[in-house]
Amino acid sequence: MKVVLDTNVVVSGLLTRTGACSLILDLIVDGRLVVAVDSRMLDEYERVCGEPRLALDADAVRELLHLLGDVADKVTAAPLKADVPDPDDLPFLEVATEADAVLVTGNKKHFPRRVTGPVRVMSPRECLDALRS
């Protein structure tokens, strides 16, 4: 399965080394799950994960971002005219559309069905359940 990870999934996976988000990151590290990204997403991951209020382990962040830069499918996505509630979420939908990937987010209401088109939007738990079946 190819996935696009919303930033909240990356942050949650780094904050809590147990749970669905962490398992998804582990599956990517192990090469059992393919992740698609573009430069805008990588920039957002780096910016958000570097926020002092999150107090994420800098080495873990650096290692994950380096790995994603190495193993992820790099996508150049066409712009979409989708009316997402938060315009900062548009790159994730654009990459998921271009890569024919599942968009995994901890906040599905940011990607209402009326704007996602053919993209399947799943919570981290739904993603893991889909992988198991």
C-alpha positions as CSV (number, residue, x, y, z in Angstrom):
1,M,0.0,0.0,0.0
2,K,1.2,3.5,-0.8
3,V,0.4,6.2,1.7
4,V,0.7,9.9,2.2
5,L,1.2,10.8,5.8
6,D,-0.4,14.0,7.2
7,T,2.0,15.8,9.5
8,N,0.0,14.9,12.6
9,V,0.7,11.2,11.9
10,V,4.5,11.9,11.7
11,V,4.4,14.0,14.9
12,S,2.3,11.4,16.8
13,G,4.5,8.6,15.7
14,L,7.6,10.4,17.0
15,L,5.9,11.6,20.2
16,T,4.5,8.2,21.2
17,R,6.6,5.1,20.3
18,T,3.5,2.9,20.7
19,G,0.2,3.1,18.9
20,A,-1.0,3.2,15.3
21,C,1.1,6.2,14.2
22,S,4.3,4.7,15.5
23,L,3.5,1.4,13.9
24,I,3.0,3.1,10.5
25,L,6.4,4.8,10.8
26,D,7.9,1.4,11.7
27,L,6.4,-0.2,8.6
28,I,7.9,2.5,6.5
29,V,11.3,2.1,8.1
30,D,11.1,-1.7,7.6
31,G,10.2,-1.1,3.9
32,R,6.8,-2.8,4.2
33,L,4.8,0.4,3.5
34,V,5.6,2.9,0.7
35,V,5.3,6.6,1.5
36,A,4.9,9.3,-1.1
37,V,6.0,12.9,-0.5
38,D,6.9,16.1,-2.2
39,S,9.3,18.9,-1.1
40,R,6.4,20.9,0.5
41,M,5.6,18.0,2.8
42,L,9.1,17.3,3.8
43,D,9.5,21.1,4.6
44,E,6.4,21.0,6.7
45,Y,7.5,17.8,8.5
46,E,10.8,19.5,9.3
47,R,9.3,22.8,10.4
48,V,6.6,21.3,12.6
49,C,8.8,18.6,14.1
50,G,11.4,21.2,15.0
51,E,8.9,23.3,17.1
52,P,10.3,23.6,20.6
53,R,6.8,23.1,22.2
54,L,6.7,19.5,20.9
55,A,10.1,18.7,22.5
56,L,10.7,15.9,20.0
57,D,14.1,14.1,20.1
58,A,16.1,16.0,17.5
59,D,18.1,12.9,16.5
60,A,15.0,10.9,16.0
61,V,13.5,13.6,13.8
62,R,16.6,14.0,11.8
63,E,16.9,10.2,11.3
64,L,13.3,9.9,10.2
65,L,13.4,12.9,7.8
66,H,16.7,11.5,6.3
67,L,15.0,8.1,5.9
68,L,11.9,9.6,4.3
69,G,14.2,11.6,1.9
70,D,15.9,8.4,0.9
71,V,13.1,5.9,0.6
72,A,9.9,7.9,-0.2
73,D,8.5,8.1,-3.7
74,K,9.1,11.7,-4.7
75,V,6.1,13.1,-6.4
76,T,5.6,16.2,-8.4
77,A,1.9,16.8,-8.0
78,A,-0.4,18.8,-10.2
79,P,-2.3,21.6,-8.4
80,L,-5.9,20.8,-7.4
81,K,-8.7,23.3,-7.0
82,A,-10.0,21.6,-3.9
83,D,-11.7,23.6,-1.2
84,V,-10.0,21.9,1.8
85,P,-10.9,23.5,5.2
86,D,-7.2,24.3,5.8
87,P,-5.2,25.3,2.7
88,D,-2.0,24.0,4.3
89,D,-3.5,20.5,3.8
90,L,-3.8,20.8,0.1
91,P,-0.3,19.5,-0.7
92,F,-1.1,16.2,1.0
93,L,-4.2,15.8,-1.1
94,E,-2.4,16.7,-4.2
95,V,0.4,14.2,-3.6
96,A,-2.1,11.5,-2.7
97,T,-4.0,12.1,-5.9
98,E,-0.9,12.1,-8.1
99,A,0.6,9.0,-6.4
100,D,-2.7,7.1,-6.2
101,A,-2.0,6.7,-2.5
102,V,-4.1,6.5,0.7
103,L,-4.0,9.7,2.7
104,V,-3.5,8.8,6.4
105,T,-4.5,11.5,8.9
106,G,-5.4,11.8,12.5
107,N,-7.9,14.5,11.5
108,K,-10.2,13.2,8.8
109,K,-12.5,16.2,9.0
110,H,-9.7,18.2,7.3
111,F,-10.3,16.1,4.2
112,P,-14.1,15.9,3.7
113,R,-15.3,13.4,1.1
114,R,-16.7,16.2,-1.1
115,V,-13.2,17.4,-1.9
116,T,-11.0,14.3,-1.9
117,G,-12.2,12.9,-5.2
118,P,-10.8,9.4,-5.7
119,V,-8.4,9.6,-2.7
120,R,-9.1,7.3,0.2
121,V,-8.7,9.0,3.5
122,M,-8.0,6.8,6.5
123,S,-7.1,7.2,10.2
124,P,-3.9,5.5,11.3
125,R,-5.9,2.7,12.8
126,E,-8.0,2.2,9.7
127,C,-4.8,2.1,7.7
128,L,-3.3,-0.7,9.9
129,D,-6.6,-2.6,9.8
130,A,-6.6,-2.4,6.0
131,L,-3.0,-3.7,5.9
132,R,-4.0,-6.7,8.1
133,S,-6.9,-7.7,5.9
